[in-house]
């Protein structure tokens, strides 16, 4: 499910999360497997995430972002990009965290049509280990407050998810929107 972009925080029945600046991955348990948005197998790129996923309940698929977090919990994309280019975790590499924000399959059952509130509740229950590697991305109901915090902390921005929404795989949906901090991601940030 892809995000639409907005300049202002939506009003009404929405849930708001921090927007992490990382690489989007689908993560599966039993056997642990990590896949990029383009379908590349990233399991060996982030062995600490794969090991943590292997310890969870079998038959789950989680949507999230892998990030390198600083001491304040802010994602650092440049450090993640350097780590990811090494395709593994050589000595001295930065630790990555998997910021998990949605549960698509729970114990072998596809739950994408369930409301986001139910999917998040199930995700919270299964993320009971490996807190240094698997981070449950929670929400708040006050988007304006969270956006002000994102500005103050120089985060990339926030994500708004419509209350009661289902997960629409592979589509850009108006049920999920991002509101970026002005200047958060300069166009020349890095060259591949």
GIRA-V421135 format. One record per residue. N is the residue number from 0. D_CENTER is the distance of its C-alpha to the mean C-alpha in Angstrom with 2 decimals. Layout:
<<N	D_CENTER> <N	D_CENTER>>
This chain:
<<0	11.57> <1	11.70> <2	12.03> <3	15.51> <4	16.39> <5	18.71> <6	20.72> <7	21.16> <8	19.42> <9	20.33> <10	22.73> <11	23.37> <12	21.28> <13	17.64> <14	14.83> <15	13.03> <16	9.85> <17	9.24> <18	7.86> <19	6.53> <20	8.71> <21	7.77> <22	8.11> <23	6.35> <24	7.66> <25	9.20> <26	10.54> <27	13.95> <28	16.38> <29	20.14> <30	20.37> <31	17.10> <32	15.75> <33	12.83> <34	13.00> <35	12.02> <36	12.14> <37	15.82> <38	16.43> <39	17.10> <40	17.13> <41	15.08> <42	16.12> <43	18.70> <44	16.72> <45	14.66> <46	17.25> <47	16.04> <48	12.82> <49	15.19> <50	17.65> <51	15.44> <52	14.38> <53	18.13> <54	19.01> <55	17.27> <56	19.18> <57	20.14> <58	19.23> <59	15.56> <60	12.80> <61	9.16> <62	6.35> <63	2.92> <64	3.39> <65	6.74> <66	8.44> <67	11.99> <68	12.52> <69	15.99> <70	18.29> <71	17.09> <72	13.35> <73	12.86> <74	10.98> <75	13.75> <76	13.23> <77	16.84> <78	16.71> <79	13.73> <80	15.76> <81	18.85> <82	17.44> <83	16.06> <84	19.48> <85	21.12> <86	19.57> <87	19.71> <88	20.21> <89	23.70> <90	25.38> <91	24.30> <92	20.77> <93	17.95> <94	15.88> <95	12.18> <96	9.65> <97	6.87> <98	4.39> <99	4.84> <100	5.14> <101	7.91> <102	10.87> <103	12.94> <104	15.77> <105	17.24> <106	20.12> <107	21.03> <108	20.98> <109	19.02> <110	17.80> <111	16.14> <112	19.20> <113	18.91> <114	17.94> <115	14.43> <116	16.13> <117	17.35> <118	14.20> <119	12.45> <120	15.73> <121	15.85> <122	12.41> <123	13.62> <124	16.85> <125	15.78> <126	13.67> <127	17.03> <128	17.18> <129	16.02> <130	14.67> <131	14.84> <132	12.40> <133	10.25> <134	8.82> <135	8.80> <136	7.25> <137	10.60> <138	12.31> <139	15.70> <140	18.30> <141	19.68> <142	17.81> <143	20.59> <144	20.45> <145	16.71> <146	17.34> <147	20.34> <148	18.43> <149	15.96> <150	19.22> <151	20.92> <152	18.31> <153	17.81> <154	14.06> <155	12.83> <156	12.99> <157	11.66> <158	10.39> <159	13.06> <160	13.05> <161	16.62> <162	17.96> <163	19.08> <164	17.22> <165	16.76> <166	14.15> <167	15.88> <168	14.87> <169	15.59> <170	16.60> <171	15.94> <172	16.37> <173	17.78> <174	16.14> <175	12.82> <176	13.70> <177	12.60> <178	15.19> <179	15.26> <180	17.52> <181	20.67> <182	20.88> <183	17.32> <184	17.07> <185	20.63> <186	21.54> <187	23.14> <188	20.27> <189	20.85> <190	22.84> <191	21.90>>
